[in-house]
Amino acid sequence: MIQRQPTGRERGFTILEVMVSMVILLIGLVSVAELFAVAMRSDSYSFNDGAATVVAQDKLEGFHNLDFDDTAGPGAQIQITPAGVDSLGASVTNYNDTKDGFIRRWSVAQGPTPDTRTITLRIIPTTNDARRAKQQIDITTILAKP
């Protein structure tokens, strides 16, 4: 049987070339998989931030309807937080509630003028779903007397 010698144009790939190309392909696939994981984590944070922002906005809008002079009724929620009380770190009466899987805590301080209050609102997720981020957000705003 006569075997023909391959010419320069008919040469195939060597095993070394195939292995190098497989390593390059593997590096690319691992990078894409890592990018997918980062995107999923980012999506979790975005979902949490979006839901927490809606819950915070709802509470801040509720504050606008309260009377600064009402110390016994619903207006007690916007009375200045007593000195030495950490209403952001722990649940304190009149300075916390829950809504849609979030704990809302707030602290009230005197604003820049006598007719204003500075409110810091902390939103803490209570979900136990390991796929979702558990980060809290703080929002500070100034509320004017109506």
N, CA, C and O of each residue as an XYZ file, in Angstrom:
584
protein
N       0.844     -1.160      0.000
C       0.000      0.000      0.000
C       0.894      1.230      0.000
O       1.825      1.346      0.797
N       0.600      2.110     -0.880
C       1.404      3.321     -1.006
C       0.753      4.425     -0.168
O      -0.436      4.716     -0.295
N       1.570      5.018      0.682
C       1.063      6.143      1.492
C       1.596      7.429      0.918
O       2.777      7.560      0.597
N       0.736      8.322      0.807
C       1.076      9.597      0.230
C       1.479     10.555      1.351
O       0.831     10.563      2.397
N       2.484     11.330      1.176
C       2.931     12.331      2.142
C       2.077     13.592      1.974
O       1.886     14.074      0.857
N       1.557     14.130      3.109
C       0.737     15.340      2.990
C       1.587     16.520      2.544
O       2.741     16.680      2.941
N       0.977     17.323      1.719
C       1.668     18.528      1.294
C       1.445     19.609      2.340
O       0.718     19.375      3.304
N       2.034     20.764      2.188
C       1.947     21.861      3.146
C       0.523     22.327      3.387
O       0.210     22.787      4.485
N      -0.343     22.222      2.399
C      -1.715     22.708      2.556
C      -2.640     21.665      3.170
O      -3.748     22.018      3.574
N      -2.257     20.448      3.256
C      -3.122     19.380      3.730
C      -2.808     18.955      5.165
O      -3.298     17.924      5.625
N      -2.025     19.712      5.849
C      -1.641     19.323      7.200
C      -2.796     19.531      8.168
O      -3.555     20.488      8.012
N      -2.951     18.669      9.156
C      -3.989     18.785     10.183
C      -3.443     19.492     11.417
O      -2.338     20.035     11.406
N      -4.229     19.474     12.461
C      -3.809     20.084     13.726
C      -3.044     19.069     14.549
O      -3.348     17.876     14.542
N      -2.046     19.567     15.256
C      -1.313     18.678     16.163
C      -2.071     18.598     17.472
O      -2.932     19.432     17.753
N      -1.754     17.599     18.268
C      -2.424     17.426     19.561
C      -2.158     18.627     20.458
O      -3.021     19.003     21.251
N      -0.994     19.229     20.350
C      -0.652     20.400     21.150
C      -1.546     21.587     20.783
O      -2.014     22.302     21.669
N      -1.781     21.797     19.519
C      -2.651     22.894     19.075
C      -4.086     22.687     19.557
O      -4.756     23.636     19.963
N      -4.544     21.452     19.508
C      -5.898     21.135     19.979
C      -6.004     21.381     21.483
O      -6.999     21.939     21.946
N      -5.003     20.976     22.241
C      -5.025     21.171     23.699
C      -4.998     22.655     24.052
O      -5.723     23.081     24.951
N      -4.185     23.444     23.372
C      -4.120     24.882     23.636
C      -5.466     25.531     23.331
O      -5.936     26.373     24.097
N      -6.083     25.150     22.231
C      -7.375     25.737     21.887
C      -8.450     25.318     22.894
O      -9.350     26.105     23.188
N      -8.374     24.103     23.424
C      -9.340     23.662     24.431
C      -9.165     24.442     25.737
O     -10.153     24.773     26.392
N      -7.935     24.734     26.116
C      -7.677     25.521     27.323
C      -8.233     26.941     27.142
O      -8.858     27.478     28.056
N      -8.016     27.538     25.992
C      -8.546     28.878     25.722
C     -10.077     28.868     25.769
O     -10.685     29.780     26.330
N     -10.689     27.860     25.195
C     -12.138     27.723     25.214
C     -12.642     27.541     26.641
O     -13.654     28.135     27.014
N     -11.965     26.740     27.435
C     -12.347     26.511     28.818
C     -12.283     27.802     29.635
O     -13.182     28.088     30.426
N     -11.222     28.574     29.443
C     -11.092     29.860     30.145
C     -12.257     30.780     29.777
O     -12.819     31.449     30.645
N     -12.614     30.814     28.518
C     -13.744     31.637     28.085
C     -15.056     31.181     28.695
O     -15.854     32.016     29.123
N     -15.300     29.881     28.746
C     -16.538     29.358     29.316
C     -16.616     29.607     30.818
O     -17.687     29.933     31.329
N     -15.515     29.462     31.527
C     -15.499     29.735     32.967
C     -15.773     31.218     33.219
O     -16.483     31.565     34.163
N     -15.218     32.085     32.389
C     -15.467     33.522     32.529
C     -16.942     33.858     32.319
O     -17.507     34.669     33.053
N     -17.555     33.246     31.335
C     -18.979     33.477     31.076
C     -19.815     32.958     32.251
O     -20.787     33.604     32.645
N     -19.454     31.810     32.809
C     -20.191     31.263     33.955
C     -20.062     32.196     35.160
O     -21.043     32.417     35.870
N     -18.898     32.735     35.397
C     -18.699     33.676     36.506
C     -19.500     34.951     36.272
O     -20.082     35.496     37.210
N     -19.536     35.422     35.055
C     -20.327     36.604     34.711
C     -21.806     36.352     34.977
O     -22.512     37.244     35.448
N     -22.273     35.159     34.683
C     -23.669     34.792     34.945
C     -23.953     34.839     36.444
O     -24.994     35.350     36.859
N     -23.044     34.316     37.257
C     -23.221     34.336     38.718
C     -23.257     35.767     39.249
O     -24.075     36.087     40.111
N     -22.391     36.615     38.749
C     -22.371     38.017     39.174
C     -23.673     38.715     38.770
O     -24.206     39.522     39.531
N     -24.174     38.411     37.596
C     -25.429     39.015     37.139
C     -26.595     38.567     38.014
O     -27.475     39.371     38.322
N     -26.615     37.322     38.412
C     -27.685     36.826     39.288
C     -27.635     37.512     40.651
O     -28.676     37.879     41.197
N     -26.444     37.685     41.201
C     -26.297     38.356     42.485
C     -26.721     39.810     42.377
O     -27.390     40.333     43.268
N     -26.339     40.458     41.302
C     -26.718     41.852     41.068
C     -28.226     41.982     40.918
O     -28.822     42.943     41.405
N     -28.838     41.026     40.253
C     -30.292     41.030     40.099
C     -30.976     40.909     41.449
O     -32.001     41.549     41.684
N     -30.425     40.102     42.332
C     -30.979     39.943     43.673
C     -30.927     41.257     44.438
O     -31.906     41.644     45.076
N     -29.785     41.946     44.378
C     -29.658     43.247     45.047
C     -30.625     44.260     44.437
O     -31.242     45.041     45.162
N     -30.759     44.252     43.136
C     -31.659     45.199     42.477
C     -33.104     44.950     42.881
O     -33.854     45.893     43.134
N     -33.493     43.681     42.942
C     -34.857     43.358     43.347
C     -35.116     43.860     44.757
O     -36.145     44.482     45.020
N     -34.177     43.590     45.670
C     -34.320     44.021     47.049
C     -34.383     45.541     47.155
O     -35.235     46.084     47.860
N     -33.488     46.221     46.460
C     -33.465     47.683     46.511
C     -34.758     48.272     45.966
O     -35.285     49.232     46.528
N     -35.270     47.715     44.889
C     -36.508     48.221     44.306
C     -37.688     48.041     45.242
O     -38.474     48.966     45.445
N     -37.812     46.846     45.815
C     -38.913     46.586     46.744
C     -38.770     47.433     48.007
O     -39.764     47.955     48.512
N     -37.555     47.575     48.520
C     -37.328     48.386     49.721
C     -37.631     49.856     49.453
O     -38.154     50.545     50.329
N     -37.317     50.334     48.286
C     -37.597     51.730     47.940
C     -39.097     51.992     47.889
O     -39.557     53.048     48.323
N     -39.855     51.048     47.366
C     -41.316     51.201     47.317
C     -41.886     51.238     48.738
O     -42.755     52.057     49.037
N     -41.397     50.354     49.613
C     -41.863     50.317     50.999
C     -41.478     51.617     51.725
O     -42.267     52.149     52.505
N     -40.277     52.118     51.469
C     -39.830     53.375     52.086
C     -40.667     54.553     51.592
O     -41.076     55.402     52.384
N     -40.916     54.603     50.306
C     -41.711     55.692     49.740
C     -43.114     55.699     50.337
O     -43.667     56.760     50.624
N     -43.680     54.524     50.520
C     -45.010     54.423     51.117
C     -45.014     55.017     52.530
O     -45.939     55.742     52.897
N     -43.984     54.709     53.315
C     -43.916     55.234     54.686
C     -43.704     56.738     54.691
O     -44.341     57.452     55.466
N     -42.820     57.225     53.836
C     -42.560     58.668     53.789
C     -43.806     59.438     53.362
O     -44.061     60.532     53.866
N     -44.577     58.880     52.442
C     -45.827     59.531     52.047
C     -46.817     59.544     53.206
O     -47.577     60.497     53.373
N     -46.801     58.474     54.009
C     -47.661     58.437     55.198
C     -47.275     59.493     56.214
O     -48.144     60.050     56.884
N     -45.983     59.781     56.341
C     -45.527     60.827     57.266
C     -46.067     62.199     56.873
O     -46.344     63.026     57.742
N     -46.217     62.444     55.586
C     -46.696     63.753     55.119
C     -48.104     64.062     55.605
O     -48.478     65.231     55.704
N     -48.882     63.046     55.907
C     -50.256     63.247     56.343
C     -50.389     63.400     57.853
O     -51.501     63.582     58.350
N     -49.291     63.331     58.594
C     -49.348     63.383     60.052
C     -49.157     64.803     60.572
O     -48.509     65.638     59.943
N     -49.741     65.046     61.735
C     -49.695     66.360     62.377
C     -48.534     66.407     63.368
O     -48.425     65.541     64.236
N     -47.675     67.402     63.245
C     -46.532     67.546     64.144
C     -46.989     67.714     65.606
O     -46.274     67.308     66.522
N     -48.154     68.297     65.825
C     -48.629     68.599     67.175
C     -49.375     67.436     67.819
O     -49.695     67.505     69.006
N     -49.662     66.378     67.079
C     -50.386     65.213     67.601
C     -49.380     64.283     68.276
O     -48.650     63.554     67.604
N     -49.346     64.314     69.620
C     -48.360     63.511     70.342
C     -48.916     62.182     70.818
O     -48.149     61.312     71.232
N     -50.237     61.998     70.771
C     -50.833     60.769     71.280
C     -51.365     59.872     70.164
O     -51.390     58.651     70.321
N     -51.784     60.442     69.062
C     -52.367     59.660     67.967
C     -51.303     59.243     66.966
O     -50.149     59.014     67.328
N     -51.705     59.147     65.694
C     -50.751     58.747     64.649
C     -49.559     59.697     64.520
O     -48.482     59.283     64.092
N     -49.744     60.960     64.885
C     -48.651     61.937     64.796
C     -47.493     61.642     65.723
O     -46.425     62.238     65.583
N     -47.684     60.721     66.684
C     -46.589     60.348     67.588
C     -45.421     59.748     66.813
O     -44.289     59.736     67.297
N     -45.699     59.251     65.610
C     -44.639     58.655     64.787
C     -43.609     59.674     64.318
O     -42.486     59.300     63.980
N     -43.972     60.953     64.291
C     -43.017     61.957     63.803
C     -42.586     62.925     64.900
O     -42.098     64.019     64.616
N     -42.771     62.518     66.151
C     -42.239     63.311     67.254
C     -40.749     63.025     67.374
O     -40.295     61.932     67.035
N     -40.003     63.982     67.845
C     -38.546     63.839     67.930
C     -38.199     62.638     68.814
O     -38.724     62.487     69.916
N     -37.304     61.790     68.305
C     -36.883     60.597     69.031
C     -36.203     61.011     70.329
O     -35.314     61.862     70.309
N     -36.604     60.422     71.470
C     -35.977     60.779     72.746
C     -34.466     60.535     72.732
O     -33.983     59.608     72.083
N     -33.737     61.371     73.449
C     -32.275     61.242     73.526
C     -31.913     59.896     74.137
O     -32.562     59.438     75.077
N     -30.890     59.276     73.608
C     -30.403     58.000     74.121
C     -31.140     56.787     73.583
O     -30.798     55.658     73.934
N     -32.147     56.993     72.738
C     -32.913     55.890     72.173
C     -32.419     55.633     70.751
O     -32.388     56.537     69.916
N     -32.036     54.389     70.493
C     -31.574     54.009     69.150
C     -32.721     53.352     68.401
O     -32.818     52.126     68.354
N     -33.585     54.164     67.817
C     -34.762     53.628     67.135
C     -34.420     53.012     65.774
O     -35.260     52.340     65.175
N     -33.205     53.232     65.285
C     -32.789     52.595     64.034
C     -32.188     51.212     64.286
O     -32.263     50.332     63.428
N     -31.598     51.027     65.456
C     -30.938     49.769     65.778
C     -31.854     48.741     66.412
O     -31.562     47.546     66.376
N     -32.966     49.190     66.995
C     -33.903     48.275     67.657
C     -35.320     48.773     67.420
O     -35.535     49.941     67.097
N     -36.270     47.883     67.582
C     -37.662     48.263     67.407
C     -38.149     49.004     68.649
O     -38.191     48.443     69.743
N     -38.515     50.270     68.466
C     -38.980     51.134     69.544
C     -40.419     51.539     69.232
O     -40.743     51.851     68.086
N     -41.276     51.533     70.242
C     -42.678     51.902     70.056
C     -42.795     53.259     69.377
O     -42.084     54.203     69.722
N     -43.699     53.345     68.409
C     -43.969     54.541     67.593
C     -42.880     54.836     66.565
O     -43.009     55.795     65.804
N     -41.818     54.044     66.521
C     -40.732     54.306     65.572
C     -40.391     53.073     64.739
O     -39.263     52.945     64.262
N     -41.360     52.157     64.555
C     -41.120     50.989     63.705
C     -42.444     50.379     63.281
O     -43.464     50.566     63.944
N     -42.424     49.652     62.181
C     -43.531     48.824     61.731
C     -43.005     47.851     60.690
O     -41.817     47.866     60.369
N     -43.876     47.010     60.163
C     -43.478     46.063     59.132
C     -44.434     46.183     57.952
O     -45.604     46.533     58.107
N     -43.903     45.884     56.770
C     -44.736     45.872     55.571
C     -44.038     45.065     54.485
O     -42.850     45.252     54.221
N     -44.788     44.172     53.862
C     -44.337     43.413     52.690
C     -42.969     42.755     52.863
O     -42.147     42.787     51.948
N     -42.722     42.162     54.025
C     -41.458     41.457     54.241
C     -40.294     42.355     54.618
O     -39.138     41.944     54.513
N     -40.579     43.570     55.053
C     -39.531     44.504     55.470
C     -39.885     45.067     56.845
O     -41.056     45.278     57.160
N     -38.866     45.304     57.650
C     -39.027     46.047     58.901
C     -38.666     47.489     58.586
O     -37.625     47.755     57.987
N     -39.524     48.419     58.988
C     -39.244     49.845     58.782
C     -39.012     50.474     60.153
O     -39.882     50.430     61.022
N     -37.838     51.054     60.333
C     -37.506     51.763     61.576
C     -37.130     53.182     61.204
O     -36.542     53.417     60.148
N     -37.468     54.132     62.070
C     -37.119     55.511     61.768
C     -36.715     56.268     63.017
O     -37.078     55.917     64.140
N     -35.964     57.297     62.780
C     -35.504     58.207     63.820
C     -35.889     59.610     63.386
O     -35.747     59.961     62.215
N     -36.374     60.414     64.325
C     -36.821     61.773     64.013
C     -35.998     62.760     64.824
O     -35.855     62.608     66.038
N     -35.463     63.759     64.163
C     -34.698     64.819     64.825
C     -35.258     66.171     64.380
O     -35.965     66.271     63.378
N     -34.930     67.190     65.140
C     -35.349     68.534     64.752
C     -34.702     68.883     63.422
O     -33.516     68.626     63.217
N     -35.478     69.469     62.519
C     -34.971     69.848     61.206
C     -34.215     71.164     61.265
O     -33.987     71.699     62.350
N     -33.828     71.688     60.123
C     -33.065     72.938     60.078
C     -33.877     74.161     60.521
O     -33.298     75.182     60.892
N     -35.199     74.069     60.485
C     -36.057     75.166     60.973
C     -37.056     74.574     61.963
O     -37.245     73.357     61.981
N     -37.699     75.401     62.788
C     -38.636     74.881     63.794
C     -39.818     74.108     63.201
O     -40.387     73.247     63.872
N     -40.187     74.400     61.973
C     -41.334     73.736     61.355
C     -40.947     72.522     60.513
O     -41.712     72.109     59.641
N     -39.789     71.956     60.755
C     -39.341     70.790     59.983
C     -38.831     69.691     60.906
O     -38.477     69.934     62.060
N     -38.805     68.495     60.375
C     -38.236     67.333     61.059
C     -37.291     66.637     60.067
O     -37.582     66.554     58.874
N     -36.166     66.145     60.575
C     -35.261     65.322     59.779
C     -35.558     63.873     60.132
O     -35.414     63.463     61.284
N     -35.970     63.106     59.140
C     -36.356     61.713     59.379
C     -35.372     60.797     58.652
O     -35.137     60.934     57.452
N     -34.807     59.865     59.410
C     -33.970     58.817     58.823
C     -34.763     57.526     58.901
O     -35.164     57.092     59.982
N     -34.984     56.921     57.755
C     -35.798     55.710     57.647
C     -34.887     54.553     57.245
O     -34.161     54.636     56.254
N     -34.933     53.477     58.022
C     -34.125     52.282     57.715
C     -35.072     51.154     57.316
O     -36.023     50.838     58.031
N     -34.795     50.557     56.165
C     -35.591     49.444     55.651
C     -34.733     48.181     55.745
O     -33.640     48.115     55.182
N     -35.248     47.176     56.469
C     -34.506     45.942     56.694
C     -35.320     44.769     56.138
O     -36.441     44.541     56.592
N     -34.785     44.024     55.168
C     -35.527     42.869     54.644
C     -35.586     41.749     55.678
O     -34.628     41.531     56.419
N     -36.706     41.044     55.725
C     -36.858     39.943     56.681
C     -36.916     38.589     55.996
O     -37.148     37.577     56.658
N     -36.713     38.548     54.698
C     -36.825     37.287     53.965
C     -35.715     36.315     54.362
O     -34.591     36.718     54.659
N     -36.057     35.035     54.359
C     -35.070     33.997     54.649
C     -34.605     33.297     53.380
O     -33.907     32.286     53.454
N     -34.975     33.810     52.237
C     -34.604     33.225     50.952
C     -33.121     33.504     50.691
O     -32.719     34.658     50.539
N     -32.321     32.453     50.640
C     -30.867     32.619     50.473
C     -30.510     33.200     49.113
O     -29.402     33.704     48.930
N     -31.437     33.136     48.151
C     -31.139     33.657     46.818
C     -31.275     35.175     46.758
O     -30.807     35.801     45.807
N     -31.912     35.770     47.767
C     -32.101     37.218     47.756
C     -31.145     37.887     48.728
O     -30.793     37.321     49.764
N     -30.742     39.067     48.389
C     -29.801     39.813     49.217
C     -30.483     40.278     50.496
O     -31.678     40.575     50.495
N     -29.735     40.340     51.574
C     -30.272     40.834     52.835
C     -29.510     42.091     53.238
O     -28.819     42.104     54.257
N     -29.632     43.114     52.460
C     -28.963     44.357     52.813
C     -30.020     45.395     53.174
O     -31.093     45.441     52.573
N     -29.707     46.214     54.148
C     -30.644     47.253     54.553
C     -30.313     48.543     53.820
O     -29.190     48.735     53.355
N     -31.297     49.418     53.722
C     -31.049     50.730     53.132
C     -31.523     51.796     54.104
O     -32.497     51.600     54.831
N     -30.835     52.913     54.111
C     -31.194     54.066     54.933
C     -31.517     55.233     54.020
O     -30.803     55.499     53.054
N     -32.602     55.926     54.337
C     -33.017     57.107     53.577
C     -33.247     58.231     54.573
O     -33.931     58.038     55.578
N     -32.691     59.389     54.309
C     -32.888     60.544     55.166
C     -33.577     61.638     54.364
O     -33.210     61.915     53.222
N     -34.580     62.253     54.980
C     -35.319     63.315     54.316
C     -35.735     64.372     55.336
O     -35.686     64.134     56.543
N     -36.133     65.512     54.853
C     -36.636     66.578     55.717
C     -38.129     66.725     55.439
O     -38.555     66.864     54.292
N     -38.903     66.691     56.505
C     -40.352     66.785     56.420
C     -40.792     68.145     56.959
O     -40.433     68.525     58.074
N     -41.562     68.867     56.169
C     -42.044     70.198     56.581
C     -43.428     70.087     57.181
O     -44.222     69.238     56.776
N     -43.718     70.941     58.144
C     -45.035     70.966     58.771
C     -46.067     71.406     57.748
O     -45.854     72.391     57.041
N     -47.198     70.682     57.659
C     -48.200     71.056     56.646
C     -48.873     72.392     56.968
O     -49.737     72.845     56.217
